[in-house]
Amino acid sequence: MNTISVEHLTKYYQVHQKEPGLLGSFKSLVSRKYYDAKAVDDISFEIEEGELVGFIGPNGAGKTTTLKCLSGLLYPTGGTVSVLGYKPFERKTKFLKQIALVMGQKNQLWWDLPAMESFTLNKEIYEIPDLQFKKTLDELTELLDIKDVLNVQVRKLSLGQRMKCELIAALIHSPRVLFLDEPTIGLDVVMQKKLRDFIKEYNKRFKATIILTSHYMEDVRQLCERVIIIDHGKILYDGKLDDIVRKYAPYKFLSVVLDKEVKKEKLEKLGKIKEYDFPKVVIEVKRDDTKKVAAKLLEDFPVDDINIEEPDIEDIIRDVFSKESNAQKK
Amino acid sequence: MKRIFKIFSIHFQDVITDRSRSFVWVLSSIAIPLIMILFWKDVTANSSESLSGWIFRDFASYYLLLTVTASFVIAHVEEVVAKTDIKQGELVNYILKPFSYYWMKFYQETPYRLFQGSLGVIVFFLVYTFFSDFLSFTNSFFIMVLSLILIVLGYMICFSFKTVLGLIAFWLIDIGGIFQFLEVVLVVFGGFIISITLFNPMLEKIVYFTPFPYMVYFPVLALIGKLSLSDISKIMLLQLIWLIIFFFTYKILWKTGLKKFTAVGQ
């Protein structure tokens, strides 16, 4: 049995549609029009135990709504969801003791008390035995390097320290499934890296199944072998991150530095010119023709340096979204 | 039990950290009862007869005990439930934890009641020290014990009522007006302005059909010796009935409300 199983999941929100202007406001007092906003529209996927999956998509794509349906925060409009064999929205105690949801912009720590008090509170709520609590706390504080601030009031911690303490509070009961909704949002680059390292290590050490949503491609690139791309509530892609490049970008870039100036028309015979600013030229070529074109360049042109580059994954995903958006408009 | 005690004690720490709020609240809550005592001092001074069986000592004791008892009983959870938890989405922190939201709110609110109530008791003893000649209470120890039970049940009713009130934020966008209106109703029907026995008889009957007099008013009447044992047992039964009503109302609103909750900060 898969840890997470989603079949034809659908979530619609009923949204009130008001006509603009004062007349529209008066009309809405008497009769209101509603329409169904499709946040998630018939998606299906399976996740096995121990997988670390990235959920990516533009704002409003349905990532957070999907996560909320999986964690039991929201009732699905249709379809079936199973996490660890439970229906999440039933919120059974045994289910809740095995999952955790961390939302980057929400916090659960008591503001006026040291973080340690919040951990102790969670210990009692989750009924964690004393020895297990101590062991897990020691492991997490060691991984996050946060031992010295546990007894400081949360209000006096920096954002990075607070985020680390939020993670400990969320993980103190050693959940088997972890939902991370934009965990690195608002953090500086150093803190982002520390958090990524922690998530990777946590996944490896505790074999926890992790679903992560993020706007930062670096989070997904560093952590996730598998990604699910979602847009307008539909899954556009579900597979390995490396395969996105092969599927959506059947080309590579040859970045060339020339010794002597060459006419642009001569280079256009080899491929599509993306950039032409002597001495640097960037040519887009079909993936299968890369070696042949590189050899031709070295043979026929005054080349000082040549690099073969993969297209930037952010650009690829951006193209995927804009193509889908245009298709939706049509 | 040990688990509940630990959860309770952690919340109590938060109250002690925020003690200044409690001090300010107690000081501000003394003003109106003091004004009412002075008012009734003048009224009863100009009248040789009692007012529906009430003399000045009764009024003085009534308003003093109203202040002390209200500090124990009147919960202030509706705004947190409605605005912070439902509207701002902080409910997420509660519904994904294996612990009842109702009882978690209870363990958050009760330490405030106990702390503020204890400050109220200090004020009571200070006043009693200097003005005992003007005060009168029941001399029955048994009735005093029963009064404490009425106070505990009164707190449970108030807490449950305010929690249920907060849950309407699942459906309504702007709830401030409703809270303010019901606060006024609570002040009037809870006997905070004048004793309900001094109301028009028709209005008095209507008030007894609401939960408000069962929160603070009847426990205070018991403490000043205005209720017999038979009255107290009837009131206790009615308090239990109100608790059952609020229990089921909470369950229904919670179940249906969660289906509407979007967890974004509405």
Interface residues (C-beta under 8 A of the other chain):
Chain A: Y13 K68 S71 G72 L73 L74 Y75 R91 T93 L96 K97 I99 A100 L101 M103 K106 Q108 W110 D112 L113 E117 T120 L121 N122 E124 I125 Y126 E127
Chain B: R3 K6 I7 I10 Q13 D14 T17 D18 G89 E90 V92 N93 I95 L96 K97 P98 F99 L258 K259 F261 T262 A263
